[in-house]
Each structure stands twice: as structure tokens, then as C-alpha cells.
Amino acid sequence: MIKKIVNFLKNDIVLVASWVLAIVSMFIVKPSREYWSYIDWRSLGILWSLMVIMEMLKTHGVFEYLGQKLLKKTKRIWQLVFVLILLCFVSGMFITNDVALITFVPFAIMLLEQCDRKKLIITVVVLQTIAANLGSMLTPIGNPQNLYLYGINDMSIPEFIGLTLPYAIVAFLLLAISVLFIKGKKDKVSIDDNINIKINKKPIVVLYLLIFALALATVARIIPFYVLIGIVLISTLICGKRIIVKVDYSLLFTFIGFFIFTGNMGRYEIVSDFLENIVCGHETYIAILVSQVISNVPAALLLSKFTDDINALIVGVNLGGLGTLIASMASLISFKLYAGIKYANKAKYMLTFSAISIVYLIILIGVNMVIY
């Protein structure tokens, strides 16, 4: 029993922290009906719907199938590595950075093992992680913090993309340059023809692609979020009840915990005034710093309560996903996937990740200084 509790604390430390803070804040601001207003139910509803949709598409092999089609055209190591990175960068924009990494990191490890390129695994997985985090910054549905901040900000999808596009372009160029430093990049490589991933139950896949289109319309505020929730719930109960159980509810409960904490802090004048004075005018850099300690999703939830400049905060929490391993919860997913292989060198992985991620962060901060 104690071992299970310890494992839970290790695996869901952000969730635990959010509820510890929430409970402590309840002693400062007593629970009342106002707690209900703290929670952004629209963001949570859309996030849950997207998680269910992506889980369904992933279960039926859609993303691996697309990846396989692209990889079969690679002839050299650099092409293989670039495609594996590009899959995370582009897919992160639409299926979220978490799902992109859960899908394509194991896929990359499997392919590199088959090509007898185990020495490249750390570098490739690190670049995939950075690619997913930076690619996901381009769209409102790319990651949880974007979905939330877009929801509370008065902006259109084109405006959001216009805000993050310069950073995404620079990130793409950095990733392309990074591939040039891959050892043995010109060596020939061939993908095993026996790998033949197929899409299962195509009618269900088509249905969920249509529902995904509805989700995009909901994000764009065309369809009410509760309509989307109803459609996703009914469709999933008919087509695959088990999918609902597979959704990462810890992320949703983490959101709720931080909503309660930040809501209470917003009502506590001493703390509220202090945070407003610190954050206002420095949103981007404060968000980057805070993300290094508590990760960028909680940073977005916390800081959004104390500033009106949500645009600067969007940039800050997205760039803040770089740096330390805990700066983005998606980065922890990659690390756990890599750590699960028998020959994993965790220390080397962390060192490599930190070195590359910090370099990217410094360059993108420089881009921000030029823009602003």
C-alpha cells in the first residue's frame, strides 16, 4: 500500500501539488458557491473531448499508419531522423504534444533499434520532445495551456497563429539545423518492409475525424462546448466504451486543483496585489521562469489570474516548456518512455535534453526580444 502511494506521488507529482495548494488555500478562503465559478468548464470540456477523440484515433492506428507511409520513403539516416522529428512537430499542432509523443517516441525507438542505431535514440527522442512542444505552440489545440489561454482571451484562431508563427518558424529551422549534426547522417537506411501498420475499423475512424472537425468548430466558438461533449460521449459509448477509461483524467483534475488555488489567491488581496505587481509588464519572462519549476500548464493557470496581457503569457508558457525536464509535462512523458527500455541511460538523457533545450530557449528568447 505504501509503495503504491509513493509511486502515485512520483508519477503524478503535479496533480498532488495542485491539490495540496488547493486545500491549503481553502483555509484562507472558505469553500463557497463561488468555487464553482473558478473552474473554466468550457476549457475542461473541450480538453476532455479532444483527449477522447485522439485516444480513439490512436487506438485504431491512424497516426502510426501516417508515420509509416512517410518513413517508407526515407533512404538516409538524416531523412529518417528528420521525418521522426517532423512527425512530432506537425502532429503536435493538431493532436496535442502529449499524444504526439506517446505515439511517435515508441515508434522512433522501435525503428532505430531495427536499423541498429541505438546510439541515436537519446538525441532523436530529445529532438522529438522539443519538436512536439514547439510545434504544439502554433495552434490553440496544440497543448492544454493554449486551449485554456485561447479560451479566456478575446482573439480569433488566425490571430493566435499569427502570434506564435514566428517562434514556430524559428523552431522548425533550429530542428532542421540540428539534424545536420546527427552522426552518420549520410549512411543508408532501409525500413523493414514487414512493418505493415493498418488502420482498424475505418468507419469509426471517419466518424471521429468528423467529430474532430466539430471540436475545431467548438474551439473557434462556433459550436457550444456542451454539444461537443454530448456528441463525443454518445459516440464513444456506442463505438468504444473502454476509450473513456483510457483518458488521462489526472490532467483534468490537475486543472481543477489549480483553478481552485488560483481562484482563492485572486480573492486574497495581499497575494493578489503582490502577484499582479510582479507579473504585469513581465508576463513572458515570468512565465518562462515559473514554468521551469512547476511546468507550463500550471504556470498558465496561475499567472492568467493576475494579468490582462494574455498574448505575452501565451508566448511565455510555450517558450517556458523548454529548459528543465519538468518545464513541460509532455517532456516527462518522453523521459518515462525512454527510461522504460532496458539499456536506458537516464543521466545521459537528462544531460542531453537540458543542453539542447536550454540552447533552443536562449535563441527563442532572443527572437522574442527582437519582436518586442
C-alpha positions in Angstrom: 0.0 0.0 0.0 2.8 2.4 1.0 4.7 1.5 -2.2 1.6 2.4 -4.3 1.2 5.7 -2.6 4.9 6.5 -3.2 4.6 5.5 -6.9 1.4 7.7 -7.2 3.3 10.7 -5.7 6.2 10.2 -8.1 4.1 9.7 -11.2 1.5 12.5 -10.5 3.6 15.0 -8.6 2.0 18.0 -10.4 -1.5 16.6 -9.6 -0.6 16.2 -5.9 0.9 19.6 -5.8 -2.2 21.3 -7.3 -4.5 19.7 -4.7 -2.1 20.4 -1.8 -2.2 24.1 -2.8 -5.9 24.0 -3.4 -6.6 22.5 0.1 -4.2 25.0 1.8 -5.9 27.9 0.0 -9.3 26.6 1.4 -8.1 27.6 4.9 -7.6 31.2 3.6 -10.8 31.5 1.6 -13.5 29.2 2.9 -15.3 27.0 0.5 -18.5 28.5 -1.0 -20.6 28.6 -4.1 -18.1 30.9 -5.7 -15.7 28.0 -6.1 -17.8 26.8 -9.0 -17.1 30.0 -10.9 -13.3 29.4 -10.6 -13.4 26.5 -13.0 -13.3 27.0 -16.7 -15.7 24.3 -17.6 -15.5 25.1 -21.3 -11.8 24.5 -21.5 -12.1 21.3 -19.5 -14.9 20.1 -21.7 -13.1 20.7 -24.9 -9.9 19.2 -23.5 -11.7 16.0 -22.4 -13.4 15.8 -25.8 -10.1 16.2 -27.7 -8.4 13.6 -25.4 -11.1 11.1 -26.2 -11.0 11.8 -29.9 -7.2 11.4 -30.0 -7.3 8.2 -28.0 -9.8 6.7 -30.3 -7.8 7.6 -33.4 -4.5 6.4 -31.8 -6.2 3.1 -30.8 -7.1 2.5 -34.4 -3.6 3.1 -35.7 -4.2 6.3 -37.6 -1.0 8.2 -36.5 1.3 5.2 -36.9 -0.1 4.5 -40.3 0.6 8.0 -41.5 4.1 7.8 -40.0 4.8 4.5 -41.7 3.8 6.0 -45.1 6.2 8.9 -44.7 9.1 6.7 -43.4 9.0 4.2 -46.2 10.4 6.9 -48.5 13.5 7.6 -46.4 16.9 6.4 -47.8 19.4 8.0 -45.4 19.8 8.4 -41.7 19.2 12.1 -41.8 16.0 11.6 -43.7 14.8 9.0 -41.1 15.6 11.3 -38.2 14.1 14.4 -39.8 10.8 12.6 -40.5 10.6 11.2 -37.0 11.1 14.8 -35.6 8.8 16.3 -38.2 6.0 13.9 -37.2 6.1 15.2 -33.7 6.4 18.9 -34.8 3.5 18.8 -37.2 1.2 16.4 -35.3 1.7 18.3 -32.1 -0.2 21.2 -33.7 -3.3 19.1 -34.1 -3.3 16.1 -31.8 -1.5 17.8 -28.8 2.1 17.4 -27.8 1.3 14.7 -25.3 -0.4 12.4 -27.8 2.3 13.1 -30.4 5.0 11.9 -28.0 3.0 9.0 -26.7 2.5 7.9 -30.3 5.8 8.6 -32.1 8.5 8.2 -29.4 8.0 4.4 -29.0 7.6 4.3 -32.8 11.0 6.0 -33.2 12.7 3.7 -30.6 11.4 0.6 -32.4 12.6 1.8 -35.9 16.1 2.9 -34.6 16.5 -0.4 -32.9 15.7 -2.3 -36.1 18.1 -0.1 -38.0 20.8 -0.9 -35.4 21.1 2.8 -34.5 20.5 2.6 -30.7 23.2 5.3 -30.2 20.9 7.8 -31.8 17.9 7.1 -29.6 18.6 9.7 -26.9 19.3 12.5 -29.4 16.2 11.7 -31.6 13.8 11.4 -28.6 15.1 14.7 -27.2 14.6 16.4 -30.5 11.1 14.8 -30.9 10.2 16.1 -27.5 11.3 19.7 -28.3 9.6 19.4 -31.7 6.3 18.4 -30.1 6.4 21.2 -27.5 7.3 23.9 -30.1 5.1 22.6 -32.9 2.1 22.5 -30.5 2.6 26.2 -29.7 1.3 27.2 -33.1 -2.4 26.3 -32.6 -5.0 26.7 -29.8 -5.5 22.9 -29.6 -1.8 22.1 -29.6 -1.5 21.8 -25.9 -3.6 22.3 -22.7 -2.2 25.7 -21.8 -3.0 27.1 -25.3 -6.5 25.7 -25.2 -7.1 27.4 -21.8 -5.5 30.7 -22.6 -7.2 31.0 -26.0 -10.5 30.3 -24.3 -10.2 33.2 -21.9 -8.6 35.6 -24.5 -10.6 37.6 -27.0 -8.8 36.6 -30.2 -9.5 34.6 -33.3 -7.7 31.4 -34.4 -5.8 33.4 -37.2 -4.7 36.0 -34.6 -3.5 33.2 -32.3 -1.5 31.6 -35.1 -0.1 35.0 -36.1 1.1 35.5 -32.5 3.0 32.1 -32.3 4.0 31.7 -36.0 7.4 33.5 -35.8 8.5 31.2 -33.0 7.3 28.1 -34.8 9.2 29.1 -37.9 12.4 29.6 -36.0 11.8 26.4 -34.1 11.5 24.5 -37.4 14.7 26.0 -38.7 16.5 25.0 -35.5 15.3 21.4 -35.7 16.4 21.2 -39.4 19.8 22.5 -38.4 20.0 20.1 -35.5 19.6 17.2 -37.9 22.8 18.2 -39.7 24.8 17.3 -36.5 23.5 13.8 -36.4 26.3 11.3 -36.5 26.4 9.1 -39.7 23.7 11.3 -41.2 24.6 10.2 -44.8 24.5 6.5 -44.1 22.0 4.4 -46.0 19.0 3.1 -44.1 16.1 0.9 -45.0 12.8 0.4 -43.2 11.7 -3.2 -42.6 9.0 -4.0 -45.2 7.5 -6.4 -42.7 6.2 -3.4 -40.7 2.7 -3.0 -42.1 0.5 -0.9 -39.9 -3.1 -0.7 -41.0 -6.0 1.5 -39.9 -8.6 -0.6 -38.0 -12.3 -0.1 -38.3 -12.2 2.7 -40.9 -15.9 3.7 -40.5 -15.2 4.6 -36.8 -12.1 6.5 -37.8 -14.1 8.5 -40.3 -16.7 9.2 -37.7 -14.1 10.5 -35.2 -12.4 12.6 -37.9 -15.7 14.3 -38.4 -16.1 14.8 -34.7 -12.6 16.3 -34.6 -13.8 18.8 -37.2 -16.6 19.6 -34.8 -14.1 20.1 -32.0 -12.2 22.6 -34.1 -15.5 24.4 -34.7 -16.1 24.4 -30.9 -12.6 25.9 -30.2 -13.5 28.6 -32.8 -16.6 29.3 -30.7 -19.0 28.2 -33.5 -20.5 25.2 -31.6 -21.3 25.3 -27.8 -18.9 23.1 -25.9 -21.6 21.1 -24.2 -22.9 20.0 -27.6 -19.4 18.6 -28.4 -19.3 16.8 -25.1 -22.6 15.2 -25.7 -21.6 14.0 -29.2 -18.3 12.6 -28.0 -19.9 10.9 -25.1 -22.7 9.2 -27.1 -20.3 8.2 -29.9 -17.8 6.7 -27.6 -20.4 4.8 -25.5 -21.6 3.2 -28.8 -18.2 2.7 -30.5 -15.8 2.0 -27.7 -16.6 2.4 -24.0 -13.1 1.5 -22.9 -11.6 4.6 -24.5 -13.3 6.8 -21.9 -11.3 4.9 -19.2 -8.0 5.4 -21.0 -8.2 9.2 -20.9 -5.6 10.9 -18.7 -8.0 12.2 -16.0 -5.1 13.3 -13.8 -4.5 16.2 -16.2 -8.2 17.3 -15.8 -8.0 17.0 -12.0 -4.7 18.9 -12.1 -6.6 21.8 -13.8 -9.4 21.8 -11.3 -6.9 21.8 -8.4 -5.1 24.8 -9.8 -8.4 26.6 -10.7 -9.4 26.4 -7.0 -6.0 27.6 -5.8 -5.7 30.5 -8.2 -9.3 31.4 -7.7 -8.8 31.7 -3.9 -5.5 33.6 -4.3 -7.3 36.0 -6.6 -9.7 36.8 -3.7 -6.9 37.2 -1.2 -5.8 40.8 -1.7 -2.3 40.6 -0.2 -1.3 37.8 -2.5 -3.3 39.1 -5.5 -1.7 42.6 -5.3 1.8 41.1 -4.9 1.5 38.8 -7.9 -0.1 41.5 -10.1 2.8 43.8 -9.4 5.4 41.1 -10.3 3.6 39.8 -13.3 2.3 42.9 -15.1 4.6 44.0 -17.8 6.9 41.0 -17.4 4.4 38.2 -18.4 6.6 36.4 -20.9 9.7 36.1 -18.8 7.9 35.4 -15.5 6.0 32.7 -17.3 9.3 31.2 -18.6 10.8 31.2 -15.1 7.7 29.8 -13.3 7.4 27.1 -15.9 10.9 25.8 -15.1 9.7 25.0 -11.6 6.1 23.9 -11.8 5.8 23.3 -15.6 4.0 25.4 -18.2 0.4 24.2 -17.7 0.2 25.2 -14.0 2.1 28.4 -14.8 -0.5 29.4 -17.4 -3.4 28.7 -14.9 -1.6 30.6 -12.1 -0.4 33.7 -13.9 -3.5 34.2 -16.1 -5.4 35.4 -13.0 -3.0 38.3 -12.5 -2.6 39.9 -15.9 -4.6 41.2 -18.8 -1.8 40.6 -21.3 -2.7 37.1 -22.2 -0.8 37.3 -25.5 2.5 37.7 -23.8 1.6 34.9 -21.4 0.8 32.6 -24.3 4.3 33.2 -25.7 5.9 32.8 -22.2 4.3 29.5 -21.2 5.1 28.0 -24.6 8.7 29.0 -24.6 8.7 28.0 -20.9 8.2 24.4 -22.0 11.9 24.5 -22.9 14.7 24.4 -20.3 14.3 21.9 -17.5 12.8 18.5 -17.8 9.8 19.4 -15.7 9.1 22.6 -17.6 6.6 20.7 -19.7 4.6 17.7 -18.6 4.9 16.4 -22.1 8.7 16.2 -21.7 8.2 13.9 -18.7 6.2 11.6 -20.9 9.1 11.2 -23.3 11.6 10.6 -20.5 9.4 7.9 -19.0 9.0 6.2 -22.4 12.8 6.3 -22.9 13.5 5.2 -19.3 11.4 2.1 -19.9 13.9 0.5 -22.3 16.4 -1.9 -20.9 19.6 -0.1 -21.9 18.4 3.4 -20.9 21.0 5.8 -19.7 18.8 8.3 -17.7 21.7 10.6 -16.7 22.9 11.0 -20.3 19.3 11.6 -21.5 18.7 14.4 -18.9 22.1 16.0 -19.7 21.4 15.9 -23.4 17.9 17.2 -23.0 18.9 20.1 -20.8 21.8 21.1 -23.0 19.8 21.2 -26.3 16.6 22.5 -24.7 18.4 25.4 -23.0 20.1 26.4 -26.3 16.8 26.5 -28.0 15.3 28.5 -25.2 18.0 31.1 -25.3 17.6 31.5 -29.1 13.8 31.8 -28.9 14.1 34.4 -26.1 16.3 36.3 -28.4 13.6 36.1 -31.1 11.1 37.4 -28.5 13.4 40.4 -27.8 13.6 41.2 -31.5 9.8 41.0 -31.9 9.0 43.1 -28.9 
